[in-house]
Amino acid sequence: MATSIPAPSYNDEPAGSRSFSLSISREQMTTWLLLVAVLAVALFFNVWGLTKTGYGNTYYAAAVRSMTESWHNFFFGAFDPGGFITVDKPPVFLWIDALFARVFGYSSTSLLLPSAIAGTAAVGLLWLIVRRYFGVFAATIAGLVLAVTPISVAVNRLNLPEPFYILALIGAAACVLRSLESRRWLLWTIAAGVLVGIAFNTKMLAAWIPGPALALALVVGAQGAWHSSWRHYLPRVAVLGVATLVMSLSWMLVVDNWPGDRPYIGGSQDNSVQDLIVGYNGLERVEGFDNTAGVRGPAPAPAQRGGIVTTGRNGPGGIIAGEPDLLRMFDAANGGQIAWFLPFALMGGVVSLWRWRENRMLRASVVLWLGWTVLFGGVFSYTQGIYHSYYTAALAPGIAALAGISAVAALDLAKQHRAWLLAFVLMALVTVAVQLTIAGHFDGFFDWAQPLMVVVVLAGLALTALSLLTKRLPAAAGIAIVVAGLVLIPASWSSYETANASLNTTLPQAGPRQGASGRTFGSGAFDGGVATLAEWLEANSFESTKWKLVVTSAQNASTLIAHHDLPVLALGGFSGRDPTLSAIDFAGLVSNGDVRYVLTNGSANRIPAGPPNQPPSPNGAPPNGNRQPPNNGRFVPQASPQASAATTPGAAGVMAAVQASCTAVTDRALPVQYRGALYDCAGKGPALAAR
């Protein structure tokens, strides 16, 4: 007798009333072996040869080293050992990395392994969610698709926020669905909100993007007709919203109301997390930042970002990935990262909604993952500000879940009526066409996989059609072959990520090393001669000096901190433009003996500016604004158009004062690029203050 995919048999019986047997049947053994196999695939892609990228993103690696040196630095996510400034992200993912480094020692493994574990855990959790509602076959497809998504593998192999906030959001999705079937719905809903809040404190507003999908799942999954069951879903939606808001804003409220000394909030304009949320990690990501006008909004094209004119930024390897457009996720910059299964997921999501329109739990699950995919895809497609292709990793769980769900839905409908077979064939063929288009942008890169993919998919479709028409062949085998064919190219790309070190750990991109992905970017661009500089500073600095060196940008400081454990003060944060100190404030640090040497070259001319936090005026003068003297380690900006250069906060004013007041160091023991650019400010506090 022919075998086929069993239809999901989920019912509305409360989970707490189900009984479980301690014995393990052959079917159960097969189920868990499939989970182990999927996890093994994910673990291989995420972990094999992990340390070939060294410390990964050195900006975050420097912060982790600094956070291991004091619990004060740990809580705030301080970038430097002296606790002058934080990174420009909330610290949850850095907390995990720093705890690993404290327990296992500071190393490449302790820095990168947490991300690999989180990425693998996301695959396992997604498998469990899909399996609960749609069965083992759908779960295995979903887990496999997520495990081999190229951009997921790329970010899972680096110390970035993505693996952690994605894992937290998948957990929130699981809790939302469990709340719909459990008598303890309140606890599950609160847990969902808490997990969204944890994701927020990892990646800020990006974590709220799928929020409407989570809320809509609570509505469509409510018992009874949606228009008459508001008493069921309205309290749940309210609880989800409140729990999310409370957890999301918890760290911000503590930090912004901290009564004592704390680091400056990197990326902000007024030393507050609130400004970081709304500005640099909020509206500037979506609306853009016009460098020429100094206001939020799309910058004129071609824009200059990081000293690189990005006229071709919509091509592969672009720093800003693609142009805002409905089809942005399919273009040359983004398609190879995320779109391999996107048409299959979107088309199949509609089919799945029709198939399970009358089952509230399955309907809610489909709505959640379809909403997740559409919301992330929509926001990323039309973002006009800071948008990098690795952000698309957040789309992967939704696409993967829908891929598994859709395959089962289409085949289940086709068994009821053969006309639905056309829907599955259309889903597969459109996906084949999209994959061939994406792969066609990269001549010579796994070209052999393209004809093989076509042959395998067509063979799978033929077997599926025969199984449904004759009922003598296994339908499960046919769909498995189709999925195997569609997985082939993205899996090849993912294998490339596993076999080759990322050349750009600041802006990782899967696939061929083109554009920004093919060269060192961010901190690595400033590493020439840095080891010799570190040795010289150690030999010539006073032991009591708090910071051995002062630089404009964290990108100049990252390697010195991460690799050489040298305390460095980055005046302007990551971009070099955070308005932290004025020349008078800096003079106080010099007079106190906290700083001596200042490096004035490098970042002032070469830093990747991105959309800056506060652009300089056209004549190169530092931005307006006044800053009061330190108050418990905090600097509060005061508007003052008539402010002098000495009281204007910002690295530009400080560096100008240093060049005018301090002594240039020309020691031949220094690498040539630092001679005359390194200044000794010992005893120059009064002169700096007078500037």
C-alpha positions in Angstrom: 0.0 0.0 0.0 1.3 3.5 -0.9 2.6 5.7 1.8 1.6 9.4 2.0 2.0 12.4 4.3 -0.4 12.2 7.1 -2.5 15.3 7.6 -1.9 17.2 10.8 -4.2 15.8 13.5 -3.9 18.7 16.0 -7.0 19.1 18.2 -8.1 21.7 20.7 -7.6 19.4 23.7 -5.6 21.3 26.4 -2.0 20.2 26.5 -2.2 19.5 30.2 -4.7 16.7 29.8 -2.7 14.7 27.3 -1.0 11.5 28.5 2.4 10.3 27.6 4.0 6.9 27.5 7.4 6.1 28.7 8.0 3.5 26.0 9.5 4.7 22.7 8.1 3.3 19.5 9.9 2.9 16.2 8.0 6.0 14.9 9.1 8.1 17.9 12.7 6.9 17.4 12.5 8.0 13.8 11.1 11.3 14.8 13.9 12.2 17.2 16.5 10.9 14.8 15.3 13.3 12.2 15.6 16.1 14.7 19.2 15.0 15.5 20.0 14.9 11.8 18.7 18.4 11.2 20.6 19.7 14.3 23.8 17.9 13.1 23.5 19.7 9.7 23.0 23.1 11.5 25.9 22.4 13.9 28.2 21.4 11.1 27.6 24.6 9.1 27.7 26.8 12.2 30.7 25.3 14.0 33.1 23.6 11.6 36.3 25.7 11.3 34.7 28.4 13.4 37.9 30.0 14.7 39.3 30.7 11.2 37.7 34.2 11.5 39.8 35.0 14.7 37.9 37.2 17.1 35.2 37.9 14.5 33.8 41.4 14.8 36.6 43.2 16.7 34.3 46.0 17.7 32.1 43.6 19.8 35.2 41.5 20.7 36.7 44.6 22.3 33.6 45.2 24.2 33.5 41.6 25.5 37.1 41.9 26.7 36.3 45.2 28.5 33.1 43.7 30.0 35.1 40.9 31.5 37.2 43.3 33.5 34.5 44.8 35.7 30.8 44.1 36.4 30.2 47.8 35.9 31.4 47.5 32.3 29.5 44.3 32.0 26.1 45.8 32.8 26.4 48.8 30.5 28.1 47.0 27.6 31.2 49.3 27.8 33.4 49.3 24.7 36.6 50.1 26.5 38.2 48.8 29.7 38.0 52.3 31.2 34.3 52.4 30.7 34.2 55.7 28.8 31.6 54.7 26.1 29.3 51.8 25.3 28.8 50.0 22.0 25.9 51.3 19.9 23.7 48.3 20.7 22.0 47.1 23.9 24.1 44.5 25.7 22.2 41.2 26.0 24.1 39.3 23.4 27.4 40.8 24.8 26.4 39.6 28.2 26.3 36.1 26.9 29.6 36.4 25.1 31.2 38.0 28.2 30.0 35.2 30.5 31.4 32.6 28.1 34.7 34.6 28.2 34.7 34.7 32.0 34.1 31.0 32.3 36.2 29.6 29.5 38.7 32.4 29.0 38.9 35.1 26.4 39.5 33.4 23.0 38.2 33.1 19.5 36.2 30.0 20.6 34.5 31.7 23.6 33.7 34.7 21.4 32.2 32.9 18.5 30.7 29.7 19.9 27.7 31.3 21.7 26.4 32.6 18.3 26.9 29.2 16.7 25.0 27.6 19.6 22.2 30.1 19.4 21.8 29.6 15.6 21.7 25.9 16.1 19.2 26.2 18.9 17.0 28.3 16.7 16.9 25.4 14.1 15.9 22.9 16.9 13.3 25.2 18.4 11.7 25.9 15.0 11.6 22.1 14.3 9.8 21.5 17.6 7.3 24.3 16.9 6.4 23.1 13.4 6.4 19.5 14.4 3.9 20.2 17.2 1.3 21.5 14.9 2.1 20.2 11.4 4.0 17.0 11.9 7.5 15.6 11.6 7.7 16.0 7.8 6.9 19.7 7.8 9.2 20.2 10.8 12.2 18.5 9.1 11.8 20.6 6.0 11.5 23.8 8.1 14.6 22.9 10.1 16.6 22.0 7.1 15.8 25.1 5.2 16.7 27.3 8.2 19.9 25.3 8.7 21.2 25.9 5.2 20.0 29.5 4.6 23.3 31.2 3.6 23.0 34.4 5.5 21.9 32.5 8.6 25.1 30.5 8.5 27.1 33.6 7.9 25.8 35.5 11.0 25.8 32.3 13.2 29.5 32.1 12.7 30.2 35.6 14.0 29.8 37.5 17.3 26.8 39.5 16.1 23.4 40.3 17.7 21.4 38.4 15.0 21.6 34.8 16.3 20.4 35.8 19.8 17.5 38.1 18.9 16.3 35.7 16.3 16.4 32.8 18.8 14.5 35.0 21.3 11.8 35.9 18.7 11.3 32.2 17.7 10.8 31.5 21.4 8.3 34.3 21.6 6.4 32.7 18.7 6.4 29.3 20.4 5.0 30.9 23.6 2.2 32.7 21.7 1.1 29.5 20.1 1.2 27.6 23.4 -0.9 30.3 25.0 -3.7 29.5 22.6 -3.9 25.9 23.7 -3.1 26.1 27.4 -5.2 26.9 30.4 -2.1 28.8 31.7 -2.4 31.3 28.8 -1.4 34.2 31.0 2.0 32.7 31.8 2.7 31.8 28.2 1.7 35.2 27.0 3.9 37.0 29.5 6.7 34.7 28.5 6.2 35.7 24.9 6.4 39.4 25.8 9.5 38.9 27.9 11.3 37.1 25.1 10.4 39.9 22.6 11.8 42.3 25.2 15.0 40.3 25.4 15.2 40.5 21.7 14.7 44.2 21.9 17.6 44.6 24.3 19.7 42.7 21.8 18.7 44.5 18.5 16.3 47.3 19.7 13.4 48.2 17.4 14.1 45.4 14.9 12.8 43.0 17.5 9.4 44.7 17.4 8.9 44.2 13.6 7.1 40.8 13.9 5.0 42.1 16.9 1.8 42.6 14.8 2.1 39.0 13.5 2.3 37.7 17.1 -0.7 39.7 18.1 -2.7 38.7 15.0 -2.0 35.1 15.8 -3.7 35.6 19.2 -6.7 37.1 17.4 -7.2 34.4 14.7 -6.4 31.6 17.1 -9.1 32.6 19.6 -11.9 30.2 20.3 -15.1 31.1 18.4 -15.6 33.6 15.6 -13.0 36.4 15.8 -15.7 39.2 15.8 -17.5 37.6 18.7 -14.5 36.3 20.7 -12.9 39.6 21.6 -13.2 38.7 25.3 -10.7 35.9 24.6 -8.1 37.6 22.5 -8.2 41.2 23.7 -6.8 40.5 27.2 -4.1 38.3 25.6 -3.1 41.0 23.1 -3.0 43.5 26.0 -0.9 41.2 28.2 1.5 40.6 25.3 1.9 44.3 24.6 2.4 45.2 28.3 4.9 42.5 28.9 6.8 43.4 25.7 6.9 47.1 26.7 8.0 46.5 30.3 10.8 44.1 29.4 11.9 46.1 26.3 12.3 49.4 28.3 13.7 47.9 31.5 17.4 48.3 30.6 16.8 51.8 29.2 14.9 53.0 32.3 17.7 51.8 34.6 20.5 53.2 32.5 18.9 56.6 31.7 18.1 57.1 35.4 21.4 55.8 36.7 22.4 58.1 39.6 26.2 57.6 39.5 29.0 57.3 37.0 28.4 55.4 33.8 29.7 55.3 30.3 28.5 57.5 27.5 25.8 55.8 25.4 27.5 55.1 22.1 25.5 56.1 19.1 23.3 58.6 20.9 23.3 62.4 20.6 22.4 63.2 24.2 23.9 60.3 26.2 20.6 58.4 26.6 19.4 55.0 25.5 16.1 56.6 24.5 17.9 58.7 21.8 19.7 55.6 20.7 16.5 53.7 20.3 14.6 56.5 18.5 17.5 57.9 16.4 20.5 55.8 15.4 18.9 52.4 15.9 15.4 53.7 15.0 14.2 56.3 12.5 17.7 56.7 11.0 17.6 53.0 10.0 14.2 53.4 8.3 14.2 57.0 7.0 17.8 57.4 6.4 20.1 60.3 7.2 21.0 63.0 4.7 24.6 63.9 5.3 24.3 67.1 3.2 21.2 68.4 5.0 21.9 67.1 8.5 18.4 65.8 8.9 16.6 62.5 8.8 15.4 61.4 5.5 16.9 59.7 2.4 20.3 60.9 1.3 20.8 62.0 -2.2 22.3 59.4 -4.6 25.0 58.5 -5.0 25.7 58.6 -1.3 29.1 58.4 0.3 29.3 55.9 3.2 32.6 55.2 4.9 34.7 56.9 2.4 33.4 54.6 -0.4 31.1 56.1 -3.0 28.3 53.5 -3.3 26.9 54.3 -6.7 26.6 50.6 -7.3 25.5 49.8 -3.8 22.5 47.8 -5.1 24.8 45.2 -6.5 26.3 42.2 -4.8 28.6 43.1 -1.9 27.2 46.6 -1.6 27.6 48.3 1.8 23.9 49.4 1.6 22.2 46.4 0.1 20.0 47.3 -2.8 17.6 50.2 -3.4 14.2 50.5 -1.7 11.7 48.6 -3.8 9.0 45.9 -3.6 11.4 43.3 -5.1 14.5 44.3 -3.0 14.7 40.9 -1.3 15.1 39.3 -4.7 17.8 41.6 -6.1 21.5 40.8 -6.6 22.4 42.2 -3.2 19.8 40.4 -1.1 18.6 37.4 -3.2 21.6 35.2 -2.6 21.3 35.8 1.1 17.7 35.0 1.8 15.4 34.6 -1.2 16.1 31.0 -2.2 12.8 29.7 -0.7 10.9 33.0 -0.5 8.5 32.5 -3.4 7.8 28.9 -2.2 7.0 30.3 1.3 4.8 33.2 0.2 2.8 31.3 -2.3 2.6 28.3 0.0 1.5 30.5 2.9 -1.6 31.5 1.0 -2.3 27.8 0.2 -1.8 26.9 3.8 -4.2 29.6 5.0 -6.9 28.1 2.8 -6.1 24.5 3.8 -6.4 25.3 7.6 -8.8 28.1 7.5 -11.2 26.2 9.9 -8.6 25.0 12.4 -7.9 27.8 14.8 -4.5 26.6 16.0 -3.1 25.7 12.6 -4.6 28.9 11.2 -2.9 31.0 13.9 0.4 29.3 13.2 0.3 30.0 9.5 -0.7 33.6 10.1 2.1 34.1 12.6 4.8 32.8 10.2 3.4 34.5 7.1 3.0 37.8 9.0 6.6 37.4 10.3 7.9 37.0 6.7 5.8 39.8 5.2 6.6 42.3 8.0 10.4 41.7 8.0 10.5 41.6 4.2 8.3 44.7 3.9 10.4 46.8 6.3 13.7 45.7 4.8 12.4 46.2 1.3 11.5 49.9 1.8 14.1 50.9 4.4 15.9 54.0 3.1 18.5 54.3 5.9 21.1 52.0 7.3 20.3 48.6 5.8 22.8 45.8 5.3 22.1 42.5 3.6 22.9 40.4 6.7 19.8 41.9 8.4 17.8 39.5 6.2 18.8 36.7 8.6 15.7 37.7 10.6 13.5 36.6 7.6 14.9 33.1 7.6 12.7 31.5 10.4 9.5 32.7 8.8 10.5 31.5 5.4 11.7 28.1 6.7 8.5 27.5 8.8 6.3 28.3 5.8 8.4 26.1 3.5 7.6 23.1 5.7 4.0 24.0 6.4 3.3 24.8 2.7 4.7 21.5 1.4 2.4 19.5 3.7 -0.6 21.8 3.0 -0.3 21.6 -0.8 0.1 17.9 -0.8 -2.8 17.4 1.6 -5.1 19.5 -0.6 -3.8 17.7 -3.7 -4.9 14.4 -2.2 -8.4 15.8 -1.7 -8.5 17.2 -5.2 -5.9 16.6 -7.9 -6.2 20.2 -9.2 -4.3 21.4 -6.2 -1.3 19.5 -7.5 -0.9 22.4 -9.9 -0.5 24.8 -7.0 2.4 22.7 -5.7 4.0 22.5 -9.1 3.6 26.2 -9.6 5.3 26.9 -6.2 8.2 24.7 -7.1 8.7 26.0 -10.6 8.5 29.6 -9.6 11.1 28.9 -6.9 13.3 27.2 -9.4 13.1 30.2 -11.7 14.0 32.6 -8.9 16.9 30.4 -7.8 18.3 30.3 -11.3 18.0 34.1 -11.6 19.8 34.6 -8.3 22.5 32.1 -9.1 22.9 33.7 -12.6 24.2 36.9 -11.0 27.3 35.0 -9.9 29.0 33.3 -12.9 31.4 30.6 -11.9 30.1 30.2 -8.4 28.7 26.7 -8.0 27.5 26.7 -11.6 27.3 22.9 -11.5 24.5 23.1 -8.9 22.1 24.8 -11.2 21.4 22.1 -13.8 21.5 19.5 -11.0 18.9 21.4 -9.1 16.6 21.5 -12.1 16.9 17.8 -12.8 16.2 16.8 -9.1 13.2 19.1 -8.8 11.6 17.9 -12.0 12.2 14.3 -10.9 10.6 15.0 -7.6 7.6 16.7 -9.2 7.1 13.8 -11.6 7.2 11.3 -8.7 4.8 13.4 -6.7 2.4 13.6 -9.6 2.6 9.9 -10.2 2.0 9.1 -6.5 -1.2 11.2 -6.5 -2.5 9.9 -9.8 -1.7 6.2 -9.3 -1.7 6.1 -5.5 1.0 3.4 -5.8 4.0 5.5 -5.1 5.0 7.4 -1.9 4.0 11.0 -2.0 6.4 11.8 0.8 9.3 10.7 -1.3 8.3 12.9 -4.2 8.1 16.1 -2.1 11.3 15.2 -0.3 13.1 15.0 -3.6 11.7 18.4 -4.6 12.8 20.0 -1.4 16.2 18.3 -1.7 16.6 19.9 -5.1 15.6 23.3 -3.9 18.0 23.0 -1.0 21.0 22.2 -3.2 22.1 25.7 -4.2 21.6 27.5 -0.8 23.4 24.5 0.9 26.3 25.0 -1.5 26.5 28.6 -0.6 26.4 27.7 3.1 29.2 25.2 2.7 31.3 28.0 1.2 30.7 30.0 4.4 31.8 27.1 6.5 34.9 26.5 4.4 36.1 30.1 4.1 36.7 32.8 6.6 34.6 35.9 6.5 36.6 38.7 5.0 34.2 41.3 6.4 33.2 40.6 9.9 31.5 44.0 10.2 29.1 43.5 7.3 29.1 39.8 6.6 27.6 38.6 3.4 27.2 35.0 2.2 28.4 33.8 -1.2 31.2 35.2 -3.4 33.5 37.7 -1.8 32.5 40.7 -3.8 32.4 44.4 -3.0 32.5 45.1 0.7 32.3 41.4 1.5 35.5 40.8 -0.3 37.7 43.2 1.7 38.5 44.2 5.3 36.0 46.8 6.5 35.4 48.5 9.8 38.1 48.0 12.5 40.3 45.8 10.3 40.9 48.7 7.9 43.0 50.5 10.6 45.1 47.6 11.8 48.4 48.3 10.0 51.3 48.5 12.4 48.9 48.3 15.4 51.0 45.6 17.2 54.1 47.8 17.2 52.0 50.8 18.3 50.6 48.7 21.2 54.2 47.7 22.3 55.4 51.3 22.1 52.5 52.6 24.1 53.0 50.0 26.8 56.7 50.9 27.0 56.2 54.7 27.1 53.0 55.2 29.1 52.7 55.9 32.8 51.4 52.9 34.6 48.8 55.1 36.3 47.3 56.4 33.0 43.8 55.1 32.7 43.7 55.1 28.9 47.0 54.4 27.1 45.7 56.1 23.9 42.9 58.3 22.7 41.5 58.0 19.2 38.6 59.4 17.3 36.7 56.2 16.4 36.1 52.9 18.0 37.3 51.3 14.8 40.8 52.6 15.5 40.6 51.2 19.0 39.0 47.8 18.5 42.0 45.7 17.7 44.2 47.4 20.3 41.6 46.4 22.9 40.5 43.1 21.6 43.9 41.7 20.6 46.4 43.6 22.8 44.3 44.3 25.9 45.2 48.0 25.7 42.9 50.5 27.3 41.9 53.0 24.6 39.4 55.8 24.7 37.3 56.2 21.5 36.1 59.8 21.6 33.4 59.5 19.0 32.2 56.0 19.4 31.9 53.6 16.4 31.3 56.3 13.8 33.7 58.8 15.4 30.9 61.4 15.6 29.3 60.9 19.0 29.4 64.2 20.8 31.0 63.0 24.0 33.6 65.5 25.2 34.6 69.1 24.5 38.2 70.2 24.5 37.7 71.6 28.1 36.3 68.3 29.3 39.3 66.5 27.6 41.7 69.0 29.2 40.4 67.8 32.6 41.3 64.2 31.8 44.8 65.2 30.8 45.3 67.3 33.9 44.1 64.3 36.0 46.6 62.0 34.3 43.9 59.8 32.8 45.2 60.3 29.3 48.5 61.2 27.7 48.8 60.0 24.1 46.4 61.0 21.3 46.3 59.6 17.8 44.8 62.2 15.4 45.0 60.4 12.0 43.1 57.5 10.5 39.5 57.7 11.6 39.1 61.4 11.0 39.5 60.8 7.3 38.8 57.1 6.7 36.1 55.9 9.1 33.0 54.3 7.6 30.6 57.1 8.5 27.4 55.5 7.6 24.5 57.8 8.4 26.3 59.8 11.0 24.8 60.5 14.4 25.6 64.2 14.0 27.1 65.4 10.7 29.7 68.1 10.6 28.9 71.4 9.0 29.9 71.8 5.3 33.0 73.8 6.2 34.3 71.0 8.4 33.6 72.7 11.7 32.3 70.5 14.5 28.5 70.5 15.1 27.0 73.1 17.3 26.0 72.4 20.9 27.4 73.0 24.3 28.2 70.5 27.1 28.3 71.1 30.7 31.3 69.7 32.8 31.0 66.1 33.9 28.3 65.4 36.4 28.8 62.0 37.9 30.4 60.8 34.8 27.5 62.0 32.6 27.6 64.8 30.0 24.3 66.6 29.3 24.2 68.6 26.0 23.1 72.2 26.2 22.0 74.0 23.0 24.3 77.0 22.3 24.8 78.2 18.7 27.4 80.6 20.0 29.5 77.9 21.7 33.2 78.1 21.3 35.3 75.3 19.9 36.6 74.6 23.4 33.1 73.9 24.7 31.7 72.1 21.6 31.5 68.4 22.2 32.9 66.1 19.6 36.1 64.5 18.5 36.8 67.1 15.8 37.1 69.9 18.3 39.2 67.8 20.7 41.6 66.7 18.0 42.0 70.3 16.7 42.9 71.4 20.2 45.4 68.5 20.6 47.2 69.3 17.4 47.5 72.9 18.4 48.5 72.3 22.0 50.3 69.0 22.4 53.7 67.7 21.1 53.9 65.5 18.0 55.7 62.2 18.5 58.2 61.4 15.8 60.0 58.4 17.4 61.4 56.2 14.7 60.4 53.1 16.7 56.8 53.9 15.7 55.4 52.7 12.4 55.7 55.5 9.8 52.0 56.1 9.6 51.9 57.1 13.3 54.8 59.4 13.3 53.7 63.0 13.6 50.1 61.8 14.0 50.6 60.6 17.6 50.7 63.5 20.1 52.0 63.6 23.7 49.7 65.7 25.9 51.5 65.2 29.2 51.3 68.5 31.1 49.2 70.2 28.4 46.0 70.3 30.4 46.0 74.1 30.9 46.9 74.7 27.2 44.1 72.5 26.0 41.6 74.2 28.3 42.7 77.6 27.0 42.0 76.6 23.4 
